[in-house]
Amino acid sequence: MTSRSFHAPDGRPAGGPPDPNPDLDRVLAELPPDEAERLRDTWALAAYAAPTEAPRPEAVARTEQLLAHLSAQPNSAWMPSTRRDRPAQWIAVHRRHTAWALGSLAAATLLAFLWVQQPAIVTAPAGERVLVQLADGSTVTLNSGSTLRRARLFGRVGDARAVALEGEAYFDVAETDRPFVVQTFDAEVTVLGTEFGVRAWPDDPEAATTVTLVSGRVRLASAERPAEAILLTPGETGRVTEDDSTPILAEEEIQIALAWREGDLVYKDRPLGLILNDLERRFGLRIASQPPTLRQRRVSVALRNPTSADAVVRDLALALDLRYRARADGFELYATPAASEPTD
């Protein structure tokens, strides 16, 4: 016999034995042992237990059988009163099952509603790029450490197809009659069908949302001033910065902006801190600098599909006339031997 967990509504221990009943024992004594055990278990359930699952048809049939046995006994004054020739015991069980079913349905509906309200989140692990297939046929390629959030019913409910991005991603948007919206920490990108890249790291030096358009058309607007938007055409790059909420056209080559899709890291006149942030996300470690102002130094460098953090840091130090050392959590770049003590 399968063990089940019940809750007794009258306060008795869940799943505990029913009160002794001589009439019941006498009837069950006349049955084969296996059948008697099944009927006793069924009667215990019918007597006072609210089941954790709906009653199976065979359990209902056994209960009816047992009630018929007991009703036929001459000394059956202990039986509950009946209504419309249906035993009250069965009516009580039926009502409990109905209440359980309605309660379970309400709970399931609430859980489903709460589940739908929670966004689906995808984060690319360190050193990996992740391809996300959306329900509308669009695809998103996430760079290392980047996070994409979308509604669980994306593309099925509402007029807009909206996602939120923190990090760097390449979008290939399926063309439909509904807009596709990418929200970042400070901007909003709206398209119909196109290919474009977005970089939006709020912790970067000179933090900004940068959109590089490959094909189609996109509308770039600040989250603070959505009415002040610019339209990008293929080959153009637009940027929204924290200092200036009005979108501007930026001079950035597509090959440089999207080099990460091939595993490369290419920078032209960018802060060293931005490059170090990308390396930290790529390799899942920390790269400190001493003095901290070193991160403001502007650098142009091309790193072709780097696979070794040690080799990359060594090459950076050599190219920038810096020194470096290993730390427990990564590396440290420093400008002079005098700054030799690690910083935490």
Phi and psi in degrees as GROMACS dihedral restraints (atoms count N, CA, C in turn):
[ dihedral_restraints ]
;  ai    aj    ak    al  type     phi  dphi    fc
    3     4     5     6     1   -73.6    20    10
    4     5     6     7     1   133.8    20    10
    6     7     8     9     1   -80.2    20    10
    7     8     9    10     1   133.2    20    10
    9    10    11    12     1  -125.9    20    10
   10    11    12    13     1   160.6    20    10
   12    13    14    15     1  -108.3    20    10
   13    14    15    16     1   125.5    20    10
   15    16    17    18     1  -123.4    20    10
   16    17    18    19     1   161.6    20    10
   18    19    20    21     1  -118.8    20    10
   19    20    21    22     1   120.8    20    10
   21    22    23    24     1   -84.5    20    10
   22    23    24    25     1   120.3    20    10
   24    25    26    27     1   -68.7    20    10
   25    26    27    28     1   -19.3    20    10
   27    28    29    30     1   -91.8    20    10
   28    29    30    31     1     8.8    20    10
   30    31    32    33     1    96.3    20    10
   31    32    33    34     1    -7.3    20    10
   33    34    35    36     1   -70.6    20    10
   34    35    36    37     1   157.0    20    10
   36    37    38    39     1   -56.4    20    10
   37    38    39    40     1   137.9    20    10
   39    40    41    42     1   -58.9    20    10
   40    41    42    43     1   127.8    20    10
   42    43    44    45     1    79.3    20    10
   43    44    45    46     1     6.3    20    10
   45    46    47    48     1   -73.7    20    10
   46    47    48    49     1   164.8    20    10
   48    49    50    51     1   -72.0    20    10
   49    50    51    52     1   149.5    20    10
   51    52    53    54     1   -72.3    20    10
   52    53    54    55     1   166.8    20    10
   54    55    56    57     1   -61.8    20    10
   55    56    57    58     1   147.2    20    10
   57    58    59    60     1   -58.6    20    10
   58    59    60    61     1   142.4    20    10
   60    61    62    63     1  -142.5    20    10
   61    62    63    64     1   105.6    20    10
   63    64    65    66     1   -60.6    20    10
   64    65    66    67     1   -38.4    20    10
   66    67    68    69     1   -64.8    20    10
   67    68    69    70     1   -42.3    20    10
   69    70    71    72     1   -62.9    20    10
   70    71    72    73     1   -44.2    20    10
   72    73    74    75     1   -61.3    20    10
   73    74    75    76     1   -38.1    20    10
   75    76    77    78     1   -66.0    20    10
   76    77    78    79     1   -41.4    20    10
   78    79    80    81     1   -66.6    20    10
   79    80    81    82     1   -44.7    20    10
   81    82    83    84     1   -67.8    20    10
   82    83    84    85     1   -26.4    20    10
   84    85    86    87     1   -66.0    20    10
   85    86    87    88     1   -21.6    20    10
   87    88    89    90     1   -85.7    20    10
   88    89    90    91     1    -6.1    20    10
   90    91    92    93     1  -101.0    20    10
   91    92    93    94     1   160.2    20    10
   93    94    95    96     1   -58.1    20    10
   94    95    96    97     1   146.8    20    10
   96    97    98    99     1   -54.1    20    10
   97    98    99   100     1   -45.2    20    10
   99   100   101   102     1   -63.0    20    10
  100   101   102   103     1   -44.4    20    10
  102   103   104   105     1   -67.4    20    10
  103   104   105   106     1   -38.5    20    10
  105   106   107   108     1   -62.4    20    10
  106   107   108   109     1   -40.4    20    10
  108   109   110   111     1   -65.7    20    10
  109   110   111   112     1   -41.8    20    10
  111   112   113   114     1   -64.1    20    10
  112   113   114   115     1   -42.6    20    10
  114   115   116   117     1   -68.7    20    10
  115   116   117   118     1   -36.6    20    10
  117   118   119   120     1   -63.1    20    10
  118   119   120   121     1   -41.8    20    10
  120   121   122   123     1   -64.8    20    10
  121   122   123   124     1   -40.9    20    10
  123   124   125   126     1   -65.4    20    10
  124   125   126   127     1   -41.2    20    10
  126   127   128   129     1   -64.2    20    10
  127   128   129   130     1   -38.7    20    10
  129   130   131   132     1   -61.2    20    10
  130   131   132   133     1   -40.5    20    10
  132   133   134   135     1   -64.5    20    10
  133   134   135   136     1   -44.5    20    10
  135   136   137   138     1   -68.6    20    10
  136   137   138   139     1   -29.5    20    10
  138   139   140   141     1   -69.4    20    10
  139   140   141   142     1   -45.2    20    10
  141   142   143   144     1  -151.7    20    10
  142   143   144   145     1     1.0    20    10
  144   145   146   147     1   -98.4    20    10
  145   146   147   148     1   140.0    20    10
  147   148   149   150     1   -95.8    20    10
  148   149   150   151     1   109.9    20    10
  150   151   152   153     1   -67.7    20    10
  151   152   153   154     1   154.0    20    10
  153   154   155   156     1   -84.9    20    10
  154   155   156   157     1    -3.2    20    10
  156   157   158   159     1  -147.5    20    10
  157   158   159   160     1   160.8    20    10
  159   160   161   162     1   -62.9    20    10
  160   161   162   163     1   146.4    20    10
  162   163   164   165     1   -67.1    20    10
  163   164   165   166     1   138.9    20    10
  165   166   167   168     1   -78.2    20    10
  166   167   168   169     1   153.4    20    10
  168   169   170   171     1   -55.7    20    10
  169   170   171   172     1   -37.9    20    10
  171   172   173   174     1   -66.6    20    10
  172   173   174   175     1   -32.3    20    10
  174   175   176   177     1   -67.8    20    10
  175   176   177   178     1   -40.2    20    10
  177   178   179   180     1   -62.2    20    10
  178   179   180   181     1   -43.5    20    10
  180   181   182   183     1   -62.9    20    10
  181   182   183   184     1   -40.1    20    10
  183   184   185   186     1   -66.0    20    10
  184   185   186   187     1   -39.2    20    10
  186   187   188   189     1   -62.5    20    10
  187   188   189   190     1   -44.9    20    10
  189   190   191   192     1   -60.0    20    10
  190   191   192   193     1   -40.4    20    10
  192   193   194   195     1   -63.8    20    10
  193   194   195   196     1   -44.7    20    10
  195   196   197   198     1   -65.8    20    10
  196   197   198   199     1   -40.8    20    10
  198   199   200   201     1   -62.7    20    10
  199   200   201   202     1   -37.5    20    10
  201   202   203   204     1   -64.4    20    10
  202   203   204   205     1   -41.3    20    10
  204   205   206   207     1   -58.9    20    10
  205   206   207   208     1   -48.3    20    10
  207   208   209   210     1   -69.7    20    10
  208   209   210   211     1   -36.1    20    10
  210   211   212   213     1   -64.8    20    10
  211   212   213   214     1   -27.7    20    10
  213   214   215   216     1   -80.3    20    10
  214   215   216   217     1    -9.8    20    10
  216   217   218   219     1   -76.2    20    10
  217   218   219   220     1   143.0    20    10
  219   220   221   222     1   -66.2    20    10
  220   221   222   223     1   -38.5    20    10
  222   223   224   225     1  -101.4    20    10
  223   224   225   226     1    74.1    20    10
  225   226   227   228     1  -115.7    20    10
  226   227   228   229     1    31.8    20    10
  228   229   230   231     1   -64.7    20    10
  229   230   231   232     1   -21.1    20    10
  231   232   233   234     1   -72.5    20    10
  232   233   234   235     1   -15.0    20    10
  234   235   236   237     1   -64.7    20    10
  235   236   237   238     1   144.4    20    10
  237   238   239   240     1   -63.8    20    10
  238   239   240   241     1   159.0    20    10
  240   241   242   243     1   -66.2    20    10
  241   242   243   244     1   157.7    20    10
  243   244   245   246     1  -112.5    20    10
  244   245   246   247     1   163.1    20    10
  246   247   248   249     1  -138.5    20    10
  247   248   249   250     1   123.4    20    10
  249   250   251   252     1    55.4    20    10
  250   251   252   253     1    41.4    20    10
  252   253   254   255     1    63.7    20    10
  253   254   255   256     1    12.0    20    10
  255   256   257   258     1  -109.6    20    10
  256   257   258   259     1   125.7    20    10
  258   259   260   261     1   -55.5    20    10
  259   260   261   262     1   137.9    20    10
  261   262   263   264     1   -62.7    20    10
  262   263   264   265     1   -31.2    20    10
  264   265   266   267     1   -57.6    20    10
  265   266   267   268     1   -45.7    20    10
  267   268   269   270     1   -68.3    20    10
  268   269   270   271     1   -38.5    20    10
  270   271   272   273     1   -60.4    20    10
  271   272   273   274     1   -42.8    20    10
  273   274   275   276     1   -62.6    20    10
  274   275   276   277     1   -43.1    20    10
  276   277   278   279     1   -62.3    20    10
  277   278   279   280     1   -45.1    20    10
  279   280   281   282     1   -60.5    20    10
  280   281   282   283     1   -41.7    20    10
  282   283   284   285     1   -65.3    20    10
  283   284   285   286     1   -40.0    20    10
  285   286   287   288     1   -64.6    20    10
  286   287   288   289     1   -40.7    20    10
  288   289   290   291     1   -63.9    20    10
  289   290   291   292     1   -40.3    20    10
  291   292   293   294     1   -64.3    20    10
  292   293   294   295     1   -45.1    20    10
  294   295   296   297     1   -61.9    20    10
  295   296   297   298     1   -41.1    20    10
  297   298   299   300     1   -61.4    20    10
  298   299   300   301     1   -43.5    20    10
  300   301   302   303     1   -63.3    20    10
  301   302   303   304     1   -44.5    20    10
  303   304   305   306     1   -65.1    20    10
  304   305   306   307     1   -42.4    20    10
  306   307   308   309     1   -64.0    20    10
  307   308   309   310     1   -42.0    20    10
  309   310   311   312     1   -64.8    20    10
  310   311   312   313     1   -39.8    20    10
  312   313   314   315     1   -63.2    20    10
  313   314   315   316     1   -42.7    20    10
  315   316   317   318     1   -63.9    20    10
  316   317   318   319     1   -42.7    20    10
  318   319   320   321     1   -64.6    20    10
  319   320   321   322     1   -42.8    20    10
  321   322   323   324     1   -63.6    20    10
  322   323   324   325     1   -39.7    20    10
  324   325   326   327     1   -63.1    20    10
  325   326   327   328     1   -43.0    20    10
  327   328   329   330     1   -63.5    20    10
  328   329   330   331     1   -45.1    20    10
  330   331   332   333     1   -62.5    20    10
  331   332   333   334     1   -41.0    20    10
  333   334   335   336     1   -63.4    20    10
  334   335   336   337     1   -40.9    20    10
  336   337   338   339     1   -62.6    20    10
  337   338   339   340     1   -46.0    20    10
  339   340   341   342     1   -64.7    20    10
  340   341   342   343     1   -38.0    20    10
  342   343   344   345     1   -63.6    20    10
  343   344   345   346     1   -42.7    20    10
  345   346   347   348     1   -64.5    20    10
  346   347   348   349     1   -33.7    20    10
  348   349   350   351     1   -70.4    20    10
  349   350   351   352     1   -22.2    20    10
  351   352   353   354     1   -80.7    20    10
  352   353   354   355     1   132.6    20    10
  354   355   356   357     1   -71.1    20    10
  355   356   357   358     1   152.3    20    10
  357   358   359   360     1   -84.6    20    10
  358   359   360   361     1   130.1    20    10
  360   361   362   363     1  -122.2    20    10
  361   362   363   364     1   131.6    20    10
  363   364   365   366     1  -126.2    20    10
  364   365   366   367     1   128.3    20    10
  366   367   368   369     1  -124.7    20    10
  367   368   369   370     1   131.3    20    10
  369   370   371   372     1   -80.1    20    10
  370   371   372   373     1   125.3    20    10
  372   373   374   375     1   -65.5    20    10
  373   374   375   376     1   164.2    20    10
  375   376   377   378     1   -58.4    20    10
  376   377   378   379     1   134.5    20    10
  378   379   380   381     1    78.5    20    10
  379   380   381   382     1     9.2    20    10
  381   382   383   384     1  -132.2    20    10
  382   383   384   385     1   154.0    20    10
  384   385   386   387     1  -113.6    20    10
  385   386   387   388     1   140.2    20    10
  387   388   389   390     1  -121.6    20    10
  388   389   390   391     1   131.1    20    10
  390   391   392   393     1   -96.6    20    10
  391   392   393   394     1   124.6    20    10
  393   394   395   396     1  -110.9    20    10
  394   395   396   397     1   123.9    20    10
  396   397   398   399     1   -96.0    20    10
  397   398   399   400     1   122.5    20    10
  399   400   401   402     1   -95.7    20    10
  400   401   402   403     1   159.2    20    10
  402   403   404   405     1   -64.9    20    10
  403   404   405   406     1   -23.8    20    10
  405   406   407   408     1   -86.8    20    10
  406   407   408   409     1     2.3    20    10
  408   409   410   411     1    98.5    20    10
  409   410   411   412     1    -7.9    20    10
  411   412   413   414     1   -74.8    20    10
  412   413   414   415     1   156.1    20    10
  414   415   416   417     1  -127.8    20    10
  415   416   417   418     1   149.6    20    10
  417   418   419   420     1  -132.2    20    10
  418   419   420   421     1   126.0    20    10
  420   421   422   423     1  -102.7    20    10
  421   422   423   424     1   117.8    20    10
  423   424   425   426     1   -95.8    20    10
  424   425   426   427     1   134.1    20    10
  426   427   428   429     1   -80.0    20    10
  427   428   429   430     1   167.6    20    10
  429   430   431   432     1   -52.1    20    10
  430   431   432   433     1   132.9    20    10
  432   433   434   435     1    78.4    20    10
  433   434   435   436     1    -4.6    20    10
  435   436   437   438     1   -80.5    20    10
  436   437   438   439     1   151.5    20    10
  438   439   440   441     1  -127.8    20    10
  439   440   441   442     1   132.4    20    10
  441   442   443   444     1  -117.2    20    10
  442   443   444   445     1   131.7    20    10
  444   445   446   447     1  -118.5    20    10
  445   446   447   448     1   137.8    20    10
  447   448   449   450     1  -147.7    20    10
  448   449   450   451     1   159.9    20    10
  450   451   452   453     1   -69.1    20    10
  451   452   453   454     1   146.5    20    10
  453   454   455   456     1   -65.3    20    10
  454   455   456   457     1   -26.6    20    10
  456   457   458   459     1  -102.9    20    10
  457   458   459   460     1    33.2    20    10
  459   460   461   462     1   -53.6    20    10
  460   461   462   463     1   132.1    20    10
  462   463   464   465     1    80.2    20    10
  463   464   465   466     1    -2.6    20    10
  465   466   467   468     1  -114.7    20    10
  466   467   468   469     1   -25.1    20    10
  468   469   470   471     1  -127.6    20    10
  469   470   471   472     1   136.9    20    10
  471   472   473   474     1    87.6    20    10
  472   473   474   475     1   176.4    20    10
  474   475   476   477     1   -90.3    20    10
  475   476   477   478     1   -32.8    20    10
  477   478   479   480     1  -100.0    20    10
  478   479   480   481     1   150.6    20    10
  480   481   482   483     1  -104.9    20    10
  481   482   483   484     1   105.1    20    10
  483   484   485   486     1  -119.4    20    10
  484   485   486   487     1   139.0    20    10
  486   487   488   489     1  -135.2    20    10
  487   488   489   490     1   160.5    20    10
  489   490   491   492     1  -119.7    20    10
  490   491   492   493     1   136.1    20    10
  492   493   494   495     1  -124.9    20    10
  493   494   495   496     1   133.2    20    10
  495   496   497   498     1  -124.0    20    10
  496   497   498   499     1   112.2    20    10
  498   499   500   501     1   126.1    20    10
  499   500   501   502     1  -137.6    20    10
  501   502   503   504     1  -134.1    20    10
  502   503   504   505     1   135.1    20    10
  504   505   506   507     1  -154.8    20    10
  505   506   507   508     1   157.2    20    10
  507   508   509   510     1  -116.8    20    10
  508   509   510   511     1   127.4    20    10
  510   511   512   513     1  -110.1    20    10
  511   512   513   514     1   132.2    20    10
  513   514   515   516     1  -119.0    20    10
  514   515   516   517     1    98.5    20    10
  516   517   518   519     1   -93.3    20    10
  517   518   519   520     1   127.7    20    10
  519   520   521   522     1   -68.9    20    10
  520   521   522   523     1   138.5    20    10
  522   523   524   525     1   -82.5    20    10
  523   524   525   526     1   122.2    20    10
  525   526   527   528     1  -139.5    20    10
  526   527   528   529     1  -176.4    20    10
  528   529   530   531     1   -88.4    20    10
  529   530   531   532     1     5.7    20    10
  531   532   533   534     1  -112.0    20    10
  532   533   534   535     1   139.8    20    10
  534   535   536   537     1   -67.5    20    10
  535   536   537   538     1   152.9    20    10
  537   538   539   540     1  -112.8    20    10
  538   539   540   541     1   124.9    20    10
  540   541   542   543     1  -119.7    20    10
  541   542   543   544     1   130.4    20    10
  543   544   545   546     1  -112.1    20    10
  544   545   546   547     1   119.9    20    10
  546   547   548   549     1  -105.0    20    10
  547   548   549   550     1   134.4    20    10
  549   550   551   552     1  -121.8    20    10
  550   551   552   553     1  -173.0    20    10
  552   553   554   555     1   -66.5    20    10
  553   554   555   556     1   -20.0    20    10
  555   556   557   558     1  -141.6    20    10
  556   557   558   559     1     8.5    20    10
  558   559   560   561     1  -151.1    20    10
  559   560   561   562     1   171.2    20    10
  561   562   563   564     1  -140.6    20    10
  562   563   564   565     1   129.9    20    10
  564   565   566   567     1  -113.9    20    10
  565   566   567   568     1   127.4    20    10
  567   568   569   570     1  -120.9    20    10
  568   569   570   571     1   130.2    20    10
  570   571   572   573     1  -141.1    20    10
  571   572   573   574     1   169.4    20    10
  573   574   575   576     1  -110.9    20    10
  574   575   576   577     1   -50.8    20    10
  576   577   578   579     1  -159.7    20    10
  577   578   579   580     1   116.2    20    10
  579   580   581   582     1  -170.6    20    10
  580   581   582   583     1   175.8    20    10
  582   583   584   585     1  -124.7    20    10
  583   584   585   586     1   130.6    20    10
  585   586   587   588     1  -160.3    20    10
  586   587   588   589     1   160.7    20    10
  588   589   590   591     1  -112.5    20    10
  589   590   591   592     1   148.3    20    10
  591   592   593   594     1  -132.1    20    10
  592   593   594   595     1   133.0    20    10
  594   595   596   597     1  -121.8    20    10
  595   596   597   598     1   125.1    20    10
  597   598   599   600     1  -152.1    20    10
  598   599   600   601     1    80.1    20    10
  600   601   602   603     1  -105.2    20    10
  601   602   603   604     1   109.6    20    10
  603   604   605   606     1   -65.8    20    10
  604   605   606   607     1   -18.1    20    10
  606   607   608   609     1   -97.0    20    10
  607   608   609   610     1     7.1    20    10
  609   610   611   612     1   -74.5    20    10
  610   611   612   613     1   150.3    20    10
  612   613   614   615     1   -60.6    20    10
  613   614   615   616     1   142.4    20    10
  615   616   617   618     1    54.0    20    10
  616   617   618   619     1    48.7    20    10
  618   619   620   621     1   -54.0    20    10
  619   620   621   622     1   134.0    20    10
  621   622   623   624     1  -160.9    20    10
  622   623   624   625     1   161.7    20    10
  624   625   626   627     1  -101.9    20    10
  625   626   627   628     1   118.8    20    10
  627   628   629   630     1  -115.5    20    10
  628   629   630   631     1   127.7    20    10
  630   631   632   633     1  -117.2    20    10
  631   632   633   634     1   125.4    20    10
  633   634   635   636     1  -115.0    20    10
  634   635   636   637     1   118.3    20    10
  636   637   638   639     1   -94.9    20    10
  637   638   639   640     1   128.5    20    10
  639   640   641   642     1   -97.0    20    10
  640   641   642   643     1   -46.6    20    10
  642   643   644   645     1  -149.5    20    10
  643   644   645   646     1   158.6    20    10
  645   646   647   648     1    83.5    20    10
  646   647   648   649     1  -153.3    20    10
  648   649   650   651     1  -140.2    20    10
  649   650   651   652     1   144.0    20    10
  651   652   653   654     1  -133.8    20    10
  652   653   654   655     1   154.7    20    10
  654   655   656   657     1  -111.2    20    10
  655   656   657   658     1   123.6    20    10
  657   658   659   660     1  -113.9    20    10
  658   659   660   661     1   126.2    20    10
  660   661   662   663     1  -138.3    20    10
  661   662   663   664     1   153.8    20    10
  663   664   665   666     1   -74.0    20    10
  664   665   666   667     1   145.9    20    10
  666   667   668   669     1   -65.2    20    10
  667   668   669   670     1   -28.9    20    10
  669   670   671   672     1   -80.4    20    10
  670   671   672   673     1   -32.1    20    10
  672   673   674   675     1  -130.4    20    10
  673   674   675   676     1    74.2    20    10
  675   676   677   678     1   -62.9    20    10
  676   677   678   679     1   -22.2    20    10
  678   679   680   681     1   -75.8    20    10
  679   680   681   682     1   -23.1    20    10
  681   682   683   684     1   -93.7    20    10
  682   683   684   685     1    84.0    20    10
  684   685   686   687     1  -115.2    20    10
  685   686   687   688     1   160.0    20    10
  687   688   689   690     1  -123.4    20    10
  688   689   690   691     1   150.5    20    10
  690   691   692   693     1  -103.0    20    10
  691   692   693   694     1   129.8    20    10
  693   694   695   696     1  -100.9    20    10
  694   695   696   697     1   144.2    20    10
  696   697   698   699     1  -112.9    20    10
  697   698   699   700     1   162.3    20    10
  699   700   701   702     1   -52.0    20    10
  700   701   702   703     1   134.1    20    10
  702   703   704   705     1    94.0    20    10
  703   704   705   706     1    -9.1    20    10
  705   706   707   708     1   -96.0    20    10
  706   707   708   709     1   154.1    20    10
  708   709   710   711     1  -124.2    20    10
  709   710   711   712     1   131.1    20    10
  711   712   713   714     1  -115.9    20    10
  712   713   714   715     1   152.8    20    10
  714   715   716   717     1  -142.5    20    10
  715   716   717   718     1   139.9    20    10
  717   718   719   720     1  -120.6    20    10
  718   719   720   721     1   123.3    20    10
  720   721   722   723     1  -109.9    20    10
  721   722   723   724     1   164.2    20    10
  723   724   725   726     1   -68.7    20    10
  724   725   726   727     1   -30.9    20    10
  726   727   728   729     1   -76.0    20    10
  727   728   729   730     1   -32.8    20    10
  729   730   731   732     1  -132.0    20    10
  730   731   732   733     1   110.2    20    10
  732   733   734   735     1   -78.9    20    10
  733   734   735   736     1    -3.4    20    10
  735   736   737   738     1   -86.5    20    10
  736   737   738   739     1   124.2    20    10
  738   739   740   741     1   -60.8    20    10
  739   740   741   742     1   145.1    20    10
  741   742   743   744     1  -132.9    20    10
  742   743   744   745     1   157.0    20    10
  744   745   746   747     1   -81.7    20    10
  745   746   747   748     1   134.3    20    10
  747   748   749   750     1  -116.6    20    10
  748   749   750   751     1   147.7    20    10
  750   751   752   753     1   -88.7    20    10
  751   752   753   754     1    99.9    20    10
  753   754   755   756     1  -149.1    20    10
  754   755   756   757     1   128.5    20    10
  756   757   758   759     1   -74.4    20    10
  757   758   759   760     1   140.8    20    10
  759   760   761   762     1   -59.1    20    10
  760   761   762   763     1   -40.5    20    10
  762   763   764   765     1   -61.0    20    10
  763   764   765   766     1   -34.5    20    10
  765   766   767   768     1   -76.7    20    10
  766   767   768   769     1   -45.5    20    10
  768   769   770   771     1   -64.2    20    10
  769   770   771   772     1   -32.5    20    10
  771   772   773   774     1  -109.7    20    10
  772   773   774   775     1    16.2    20    10
  774   775   776   777     1   -61.8    20    10
  775   776   777   778     1   -27.7    20    10
  777   778   779   780     1   -62.0    20    10
  778   779   780   781     1   -22.9    20    10
  780   781   782   783     1   -64.7    20    10
  781   782   783   784     1   -25.4    20    10
  783   784   785   786     1   -97.6    20    10
  784   785   786   787     1     6.5    20    10
  786   787   788   789     1    90.9    20    10
  787   788   789   790     1    -1.4    20    10
  789   790   791   792     1   -90.0    20    10
  790   791   792   793     1   156.7    20    10
  792   793   794   795     1  -124.9    20    10
  793   794   795   796     1   108.7    20    10
  795   796   797   798     1  -124.9    20    10
  796   797   798   799     1   131.1    20    10
  798   799   800   801     1  -135.5    20    10
  799   800   801   802     1   143.7    20    10
  801   802   803   804     1  -131.1    20    10
  802   803   804   805     1   110.8    20    10
  804   805   806   807     1    54.9    20    10
  805   806   807   808     1    54.6    20    10
  807   808   809   810     1  -117.2    20    10
  808   809   810   811     1   155.0    20    10
  810   811   812   813     1   -62.5    20    10
  811   812   813   814     1   141.3    20    10
  813   814   815   816     1   -59.1    20    10
  814   815   816   817     1   -34.8    20    10
  816   817   818   819     1   -59.7    20    10
  817   818   819   820     1   -36.8    20    10
  819   820   821   822     1   -64.7    20    10
  820   821   822   823     1   -41.9    20    10
  822   823   824   825     1   -65.2    20    10
  823   824   825   826     1   -42.8    20    10
  825   826   827   828     1   -64.7    20    10
  826   827   828   829     1   -36.9    20    10
  828   829   830   831     1   -60.2    20    10
  829   830   831   832     1   -43.5    20    10
  831   832   833   834     1   -64.1    20    10
  832   833   834   835     1   -39.3    20    10
  834   835   836   837     1   -66.6    20    10
  835   836   837   838     1   -37.4    20    10
  837   838   839   840     1   -62.0    20    10
  838   839   840   841     1   -41.5    20    10
  840   841   842   843     1   -70.1    20    10
  841   842   843   844     1   -36.5    20    10
  843   844   845   846     1   -66.0    20    10
  844   845   846   847     1   -42.7    20    10
  846   847   848   849     1  -107.1    20    10
  847   848   849   850     1    -3.1    20    10
  849   850   851   852     1    66.7    20    10
  850   851   852   853     1    42.2    20    10
  852   853   854   855     1  -143.2    20    10
  853   854   855   856     1  -178.9    20    10
  855   856   857   858     1  -112.8    20    10
  856   857   858   859     1   138.6    20    10
  858   859   860   861     1  -123.4    20    10
  859   860   861   862     1   104.4    20    10
  861   862   863   864     1   -86.0    20    10
  862   863   864   865     1   165.8    20    10
  864   865   866   867     1  -139.0    20    10
  865   866   867   868     1   145.4    20    10
  867   868   869   870     1  -140.7    20    10
  868   869   870   871     1   118.8    20    10
  870   871   872   873     1   -74.6    20    10
  871   872   873   874     1   163.1    20    10
  873   874   875   876     1   -58.8    20    10
  874   875   876   877     1   -27.9    20    10
  876   877   878   879     1   -65.4    20    10
  877   878   879   880     1   -12.7    20    10
  879   880   881   882     1   -59.4    20    10
  880   881   882   883     1   -27.9    20    10
  882   883   884   885     1   -70.3    20    10
  883   884   885   886     1   -14.8    20    10
  885   886   887   888     1   -85.3    20    10
  886   887   888   889     1   -11.0    20    10
  888   889   890   891     1   -63.4    20    10
  889   890   891   892     1   132.7    20    10
  891   892   893   894     1   -88.5    20    10
  892   893   894   895     1   137.1    20    10
  894   895   896   897     1  -138.6    20    10
  895   896   897   898     1   146.4    20    10
  897   898   899   900     1  -120.7    20    10
  898   899   900   901     1   124.8    20    10
  900   901   902   903     1  -156.7    20    10
  901   902   903   904     1   150.6    20    10
  903   904   905   906     1  -125.7    20    10
  904   905   906   907     1   121.8    20    10
  906   907   908   909     1  -115.5    20    10
  907   908   909   910     1   109.1    20    10
  909   910   911   912     1   -86.1    20    10
  910   911   912   913     1   105.7    20    10
  912   913   914   915     1    43.9    20    10
  913   914   915   916     1    59.3    20    10
  915   916   917   918     1   -66.4    20    10
  916   917   918   919     1   137.6    20    10
  918   919   920   921     1  -120.7    20    10
  919   920   921   922     1   -11.9    20    10
  921   922   923   924     1  -123.0    20    10
  922   923   924   925     1   119.0    20    10
  924   925   926   927     1   -63.4    20    10
  925   926   927   928     1   -39.7    20    10
  927   928   929   930     1   -61.5    20    10
  928   929   930   931     1   -43.0    20    10
  930   931   932   933     1   -66.7    20    10
  931   932   933   934     1   -39.5    20    10
  933   934   935   936     1   -65.6    20    10
  934   935   936   937     1   -47.0    20    10
  936   937   938   939     1   -64.3    20    10
  937   938   939   940     1   -39.1    20    10
  939   940   941   942     1   -62.1    20    10
  940   941   942   943     1   -45.1    20    10
  942   943   944   945     1   -66.7    20    10
  943   944   945   946     1   -38.2    20    10
  945   946   947   948     1   -62.8    20    10
  946   947   948   949     1   -45.9    20    10
  948   949   950   951     1   -60.7    20    10
  949   950   951   952     1   -41.1    20    10
  951   952   953   954     1   -66.4    20    10
  952   953   954   955     1   -43.6    20    10
  954   955   956   957     1   -69.0    20    10
  955   956   957   958     1   -30.8    20    10
  957   958   959   960     1  -102.6    20    10
  958   959   960   961     1     8.3    20    10
  960   961   962   963     1    58.2    20    10
  961   962   963   964     1    47.0    20    10
  963   964   965   966     1  -118.5    20    10
  964   965   966   967     1   173.8    20    10
  966   967   968   969     1  -118.6    20    10
  967   968   969   970     1   162.3    20    10
  969   970   971   972     1  -147.4    20    10
  970   971   972   973     1   159.9    20    10
  972   973   974   975     1  -148.1    20    10
  973   974   975   976     1   155.2    20    10
  975   976   977   978     1   -80.1    20    10
  976   977   978   979     1   147.1    20    10
  978   979   980   981     1  -127.7    20    10
  979   980   981   982     1   170.5    20    10
  981   982   983   984     1   -61.2    20    10
  982   983   984   985     1   -34.2    20    10
  984   985   986   987     1  -105.0    20    10
  985   986   987   988     1     7.6    20    10
  987   988   989   990     1   155.3    20    10
  988   989   990   991     1  -119.2    20    10
  990   991   992   993     1  -141.2    20    10
  991   992   993   994     1   166.8    20    10
  993   994   995   996     1  -136.4    20    10
  994   995   996   997     1   130.2    20    10
  996   997   998   999     1   -98.0    20    10
  997   998   999  1000     1   137.2    20    10
  999  1000  1001  1002     1  -143.6    20    10
 1000  1001  1002  1003     1   154.3    20    10
 1002  1003  1004  1005     1   -84.2    20    10
 1003  1004  1005  1006     1   -34.8    20    10
 1005  1006  1007  1008     1  -138.3    20    10
 1006  1007  1008  1009     1   157.8    20    10
 1008  1009  1010  1011     1   -60.6    20    10
 1009  1010  1011  1012     1   -23.7    20    10
 1011  1012  1013  1014     1   -62.9    20    10
 1012  1013  1014  1015     1   -31.7    20    10
 1014  1015  1016  1017     1   -90.7    20    10
 1015  1016  1017  1018     1    61.2    20    10
 1017  1018  1019  1020     1   -93.5    20    10
 1018  1019  1020  1021     1   -15.1    20    10
 1020  1021  1022  1023     1   -79.6    20    10
 1021  1022  1023  1024     1   130.9    20    10
 1023  1024  1025  1026     1   -60.8    20    10
 1024  1025  1026  1027     1   147.7    20    10
 1026  1027  1028  1029     1  -104.2    20    10
 1027  1028  1029  1030     1   141.8    20    10
